[in-house]
Amino acid sequence: MSSLHEQHGGAADGGDGSAAGADAPVRVMVVDDHPMWRDAVARDLAEAGFDVVATAGDGEQAVRRAGAAVPDVLVLDLNLPLKPGVQVCKELVAADPALRVLVLTASGEHADVLEAVKSGATGYLLKSASTAELIDAVRRTAVGDAVFTPGLAGLVLGEFRRLAAEPAPATPDEPGAPRPTERETEVLRLVAKGLSYKQIAERLVISHRTVQNHVQNTLGKLQLHNRVELVRYAIERGLDTDAADGSAAHGSG
């Protein structure tokens, strides 16, 4: 598997279903319209130590059950009855920006990948992946990595840069609008460079939770909804090319 930060190396820790540094198992929900496949994925994840809090077989059921189950990671097929997967993703991420969505689908079409990412998915894995690859992808998604089937990570970053070259929508840069702090901007630079939350925490010598808090604060200040929009914002402003590597930790965050 590839990730948007593969050039930086470093997969997530955790031999079980717990995120690195977390006490409780990662809460996962599996959404697929094929019962045998859905049950097999749920069983494999449960055996790997994840807490499978819900499953669903169609899009409307997925939205209802996710609202009640509050998963950390949603493993989502795109081809669903009643409501398509991209719409499910869009609605659930809008309702809970902390939710991480790993698309697990049969389609490797570039249009499907880009549509999923634009709707808020943080990863995209083909169903041809092995059980070990799936478990690793869910584990990495849970700690903030953007995980993609090989060949797709470059496509997504290329699309971010293409979007950044287009006229940007209105952003809250007018005088008086809340602005990210120096540390939040530092975190934003590293997110735009493709580092995972875990890697950012190690780079800045702060906790994983502090990184998450900085990202959530920045999303609120900039009136953005998810990590995809945040990366686009940063690339539009050239933050992904700034020489941020020299900015060592100079505060507790």
C-alpha positions as CSV (number, residue, x, y, z in Angstrom):
1,M,0.0,0.0,0.0
2,S,1.0,3.6,-0.6
3,S,0.3,6.6,1.5
4,L,0.5,10.3,0.9
5,H,3.5,10.4,3.1
6,E,5.2,7.3,1.8
7,Q,8.4,9.2,1.0
8,H,8.7,10.0,4.7
9,G,8.3,6.3,5.8
10,G,6.8,5.0,9.0
11,A,3.6,3.1,9.4
12,A,1.6,3.3,12.6
13,D,2.5,1.4,15.7
14,G,0.2,-1.0,17.4
15,G,0.2,-4.8,16.9
16,D,-3.5,-5.0,17.9
17,G,-6.5,-2.9,16.9
18,S,-5.5,0.0,19.2
19,A,-4.2,3.2,17.8
20,A,-0.7,4.1,18.8
21,G,-0.8,5.6,22.3
22,A,-4.5,4.9,22.7
23,D,-6.0,2.9,25.6
24,A,-9.2,1.7,24.0
25,P,-9.5,-0.4,20.8
26,V,-10.3,1.5,17.6
27,R,-14.0,1.5,17.0
28,V,-14.7,0.4,13.4
29,M,-17.9,0.2,11.4
30,V,-18.1,-1.9,8.2
31,V,-20.5,-0.9,5.4
32,D,-21.0,-3.3,2.4
33,D,-24.1,-4.6,0.6
34,H,-22.7,-8.2,0.2
35,P,-23.5,-10.0,3.5
36,M,-20.7,-12.6,3.2
37,W,-18.1,-10.0,2.4
38,R,-19.3,-7.7,5.1
39,D,-19.3,-10.4,7.8
40,A,-15.9,-11.6,6.7
41,V,-14.3,-8.2,7.0
42,A,-16.0,-7.5,10.3
43,R,-14.7,-10.9,11.6
44,D,-11.2,-10.3,10.4
45,L,-11.1,-6.9,12.0
46,A,-12.5,-8.1,15.3
47,E,-10.0,-10.9,15.4
48,A,-7.2,-8.3,14.9
49,G,-8.4,-6.5,18.0
50,F,-10.6,-3.8,16.6
51,D,-13.9,-3.1,18.2
52,V,-16.5,-3.6,15.4
53,V,-19.3,-1.4,16.7
54,A,-21.7,-1.7,13.8
55,T,-22.2,-3.0,10.2
56,A,-24.6,-1.9,7.5
57,G,-25.8,-3.1,4.2
58,D,-27.1,0.0,2.5
59,G,-26.4,3.7,2.5
60,E,-29.3,4.9,4.5
61,Q,-28.8,2.2,7.1
62,A,-25.1,3.3,7.3
63,V,-25.9,6.9,8.1
64,R,-28.4,5.9,10.8
65,R,-26.2,3.4,12.5
66,A,-23.0,5.4,12.3
67,G,-24.8,8.3,14.1
68,A,-25.6,5.9,16.9
69,A,-22.4,3.8,17.0
70,V,-19.9,6.7,16.6
71,P,-17.1,4.7,15.0
72,D,-13.5,6.0,14.8
73,V,-13.0,4.5,11.3
74,L,-15.7,3.7,8.7
75,V,-14.7,0.9,6.2
76,L,-17.0,1.8,3.3
77,D,-17.9,0.3,0.0
78,L,-18.8,2.8,-2.7
79,N,-21.5,0.8,-4.5
80,L,-24.4,0.7,-2.1
81,P,-28.2,0.6,-2.5
82,L,-30.5,3.5,-1.4
83,K,-27.6,5.9,-1.0
84,P,-24.2,5.8,-2.8
85,G,-21.0,5.5,-0.7
86,V,-19.7,8.9,-1.6
87,Q,-22.9,10.5,-0.3
88,V,-22.7,8.5,2.9
89,C,-19.1,9.6,3.4
90,K,-20.0,13.3,2.7
91,E,-22.8,13.3,5.2
92,L,-21.0,11.4,8.0
93,V,-17.8,13.5,7.7
94,A,-19.8,16.7,7.7
95,A,-21.6,15.5,10.9
96,D,-18.3,14.3,12.6
97,P,-15.1,15.8,11.1
98,A,-13.1,13.5,13.3
99,L,-14.4,10.4,11.6
100,R,-11.9,8.7,9.3
101,V,-13.2,6.9,6.2
102,L,-11.4,4.1,4.5
103,V,-13.0,3.2,1.2
104,L,-12.8,-0.6,0.5
105,T,-14.2,-1.2,-3.0
106,A,-13.7,-3.1,-6.3
107,S,-13.3,0.0,-8.4
108,G,-9.9,1.4,-9.2
109,E,-11.3,4.0,-11.6
110,H,-9.5,7.3,-11.1
111,A,-12.8,9.2,-11.1
112,D,-14.2,7.1,-8.3
113,V,-11.0,7.6,-6.2
114,L,-11.1,11.4,-6.6
115,E,-14.8,11.6,-5.9
116,A,-14.3,9.6,-2.7
117,V,-11.4,11.7,-1.5
118,K,-13.4,14.9,-2.3
119,S,-16.3,13.6,-0.3
120,G,-14.0,13.2,2.8
121,A,-12.4,9.8,2.5
122,T,-8.9,9.6,4.0
123,G,-8.0,6.3,2.3
124,Y,-8.9,4.1,-0.7
125,L,-8.2,0.3,-0.8
126,L,-9.2,-2.1,-3.5
127,K,-10.9,-5.4,-2.5
128,S,-8.0,-7.3,-4.1
129,A,-6.0,-6.4,-1.0
130,S,-5.0,-9.1,1.4
131,T,-6.5,-9.4,4.9
132,A,-3.1,-8.3,6.3
133,E,-3.2,-5.2,4.1
134,L,-6.7,-4.3,5.2
135,I,-5.9,-4.6,8.9
136,D,-2.8,-2.5,8.4
137,A,-4.8,0.1,6.4
138,V,-7.5,0.4,9.1
139,R,-4.8,0.7,11.8
140,R,-3.0,3.4,9.9
141,T,-6.2,5.2,9.0
142,A,-7.1,5.3,12.7
143,V,-4.0,7.3,13.5
144,G,-4.4,9.8,10.7
145,D,-2.5,8.3,7.8
146,A,-3.9,8.7,4.3
147,V,-3.6,5.1,2.9
148,F,-4.1,4.2,-0.7
149,T,-3.7,1.2,-3.0
150,P,-0.4,1.5,-4.8
151,G,-0.5,4.0,-7.6
152,L,-3.4,6.0,-6.3
153,A,-1.6,8.2,-3.7
154,G,0.2,10.2,-6.5
155,L,-3.1,10.6,-8.3
156,V,-4.7,12.2,-5.3
157,L,-1.8,14.6,-4.6
158,G,-1.7,15.5,-8.3
159,E,-5.4,16.3,-8.1
160,F,-4.9,18.5,-5.0
161,R,-2.3,20.5,-6.9
162,R,-4.5,20.8,-9.9
163,L,-7.3,22.1,-7.7
164,A,-4.9,24.5,-6.1
165,A,-4.0,26.0,-9.5
166,E,-7.7,26.8,-10.1
167,P,-9.4,29.9,-8.7
168,A,-9.9,29.3,-5.0
169,P,-13.4,29.6,-3.4
170,A,-13.8,32.5,-1.0
171,T,-11.9,31.8,2.2
172,P,-12.1,33.6,5.5
173,D,-8.9,35.7,5.0
174,E,-10.6,39.0,5.4
175,P,-9.4,41.2,8.3
176,G,-10.7,40.2,11.6
177,A,-11.2,36.5,10.6
178,P,-9.7,34.0,13.1
179,R,-6.2,33.0,11.9
180,P,-4.2,29.9,12.8
181,T,-1.6,30.3,15.5
182,E,2.1,29.8,14.7
183,R,2.0,26.2,16.0
184,E,-1.2,25.5,14.1
185,T,0.4,26.8,10.9
186,E,3.4,24.6,11.6
187,V,1.1,21.5,11.9
188,L,-0.7,22.6,8.8
189,R,2.5,22.7,6.8
190,L,3.3,19.1,7.8
191,V,-0.2,17.9,7.0
192,A,0.2,19.4,3.6
193,K,3.5,17.7,3.1
194,G,1.7,14.4,3.7
195,L,2.9,13.4,7.2
196,S,0.6,11.4,9.4
197,Y,-0.5,12.8,12.7
198,K,1.8,10.4,14.4
199,Q,4.8,11.6,12.4
200,I,3.9,15.2,13.1
201,A,3.7,14.5,16.8
202,E,7.2,13.0,16.7
203,R,8.6,15.8,14.6
204,L,7.2,18.5,16.9
205,V,7.7,16.6,20.1
206,I,4.0,16.9,21.1
207,S,1.3,14.3,21.7
208,H,-0.8,12.7,19.0
209,R,-3.9,14.2,20.7
210,T,-2.4,17.7,20.6
211,V,-1.8,17.4,16.8
212,Q,-5.5,16.3,16.4
213,N,-6.6,19.3,18.5
214,H,-4.5,21.7,16.4
215,V,-6.0,20.3,13.2
216,Q,-9.6,20.6,14.6
217,N,-9.0,24.2,15.8
218,T,-7.6,25.1,12.4
219,L,-10.6,23.5,10.6
220,G,-12.9,25.6,12.7
221,K,-11.0,28.9,12.2
222,L,-10.8,28.4,8.4
223,Q,-14.4,27.2,8.1
224,L,-13.2,24.0,6.5
225,H,-14.8,20.6,6.9
226,N,-12.2,17.9,6.6
227,R,-8.5,17.0,6.0
228,V,-9.0,17.1,2.2
229,E,-10.1,20.7,2.3
230,L,-7.3,21.5,4.8
231,V,-4.6,20.1,2.5
232,R,-6.1,22.0,-0.5
233,Y,-6.0,25.3,1.6
234,A,-2.4,24.7,2.5
235,I,-1.3,23.8,-1.0
236,E,-3.1,26.9,-2.4
237,R,-0.9,29.0,-0.1
238,G,2.3,27.2,-0.9
239,L,2.7,25.7,2.6
240,D,3.6,22.3,1.3
241,T,6.7,23.7,-0.4
242,D,7.9,25.9,2.5
243,A,11.1,25.0,4.2
244,A,9.3,23.9,7.3
245,D,11.7,21.1,8.1
246,G,14.0,23.4,10.0
247,S,11.2,24.4,12.3
248,A,12.1,22.2,15.3
249,A,9.8,22.1,18.3
250,H,10.0,25.3,20.1
251,G,7.2,24.9,22.6
252,S,5.0,22.3,24.1
253,G,2.1,23.0,21.6
